[in-house]
Amino acid sequence: MTNSVSSPQAEKYAIAAFFSGVGGIELGFEQTNEFRVVYANEFDKYARMTYQLNYPDTFLDGRDIHAVEAEEIPSETVDVIVGGFPCQAFSIAGYRKGFEDDRGDLFFELLRMIEAKRPKAIFVENVKNMVSHDHGNTFKVIREALTENNYFIKWKVLNGKDYGNIPQNRERIYIVGFDNKEAYDLFEFPEEIKLTTTLQDVIDFGAEPTENYYYREGKQPFYEELKHAITSQDTVYQWRRQYVRENKNGVVPTLTANMGTGGHNVPLILTDQGEIRKLTPKETFNVQGYPKTFKIPENVSNGQLYKQAGNSVVVPVIKRIAANIATALNQATAPSAVDRTGDIAIIYTKMNGQFEGQSYVRDFVDTYEQALETMEAYQDGLGILSDEDYLRLVKKGGHLEFYSIAFTNK
């Protein structure tokens, strides 16, 4: 599947975006020229300042998503709902609390919007660790919630350096869903591409920013260790509390939200002048694949800007996925499946390890016995996997293909 798309529809697909940050997901979608943002929601006031500076004409709602009612979205039709709900609850940095964390329920707020607006497609981005959190149970809950709401979903973990031609080691899970199986069948995640963008393309090694970016003798107690280890412009370094870490694959290590606060996570470089400095906020946005024209507000602290970049997405990866979503929507002619209902869902799932798979409700039925009879009639040789077996097998990886039975509570 190619990323070139020609759209037959008269109007672009309308997007409602949640947990927008500075608008990276929306930017990737809009760069395909197939989508337009009709609504964006972001609670953080500093992220909103950056968003509004770059997209002054977008309707940006600053309320907590808990306070937003779906009917308040200023568009009769929402074709796509996108969101990278805050991932701290599922990341190592957030101690893997998941749904026990207050932020873990934000997925269900996103689901509330999906249930109300019934978009043709959904797009969710999160940290790779979400799929393994709580031994796989967290992702199981998310997967079943989306499929029970009549979405046919595919997911895959993609690395920015392999799929976005951006020199950053950034693995994220992307979940794409459609309300009809034809679009789902047509959709494929993009293929891996060669990394041709260099560190010099995203970092200005000759720049001489202000003094606060530099590490110098007498300024940092660990400067001697930095000076001894940081010797090349072909790589990026980090101070990791006790030692210097060199990112040996020649790309920038994963940018984090706490880059500007803890110190040890800030990527460091050797400048053309032979000095050691950390990346500027603008360079961290470059490392996420934002265009050079992306604006940085002057009245926001560097700490907040680093946080915004670290919380954001690799824009070219989003663009490539969005282009394939548009292709699937443009080519699909089947009606949506939103009228399928029943007390019990027969969920088909196929997994290639933890980090790639697909799932959908094959049938809704009224009783458990009916579910067993229906599955027997499939005659495909696939068995039912209990929750316990699923959680046990998913940790082992490998290929899994199975049915599960879930009570929908509808």
Buried (B, 14 or more C-beta within 10 A) or exposed (E): EEBEBEBEEEEBBBBBBBBBBBBBBBBBBBBBEBBBBBBBBBBBEBBBBBBBBBBEEBBBBBEEBEEBEBEEBEBEBBBBBBBBBBBBBBBEBBEBBBBEBEBBBBBBBBBBBBEBBBBBBBBBBBBBBBBBBBEBBBBBBBBBBBBBBBBBBBBBBBBBBBBBBBBBBBBBBBBBBBBBBBBBBBBBBBEEBEBEBEBEBBBBEEBEBEEEBBBEEEEBEBBEBBBEBBEEBEBBBBBEEEEBBBBEEBBBBBBBBBBBBEBBBBBBBBBEEEBBBBBBBBBBBBBBBBEEEBEBBEEBEBBBBBBBBBBBBBBBBBBBBBBBBBBBBBEBEEEBBEEEEBBBBBBBBBBBBBBBBBBBBBBBBEEEEBBBEBBEEEEEEBEEBEEEBBBEBBEEEEEBBBBBBBEBEE
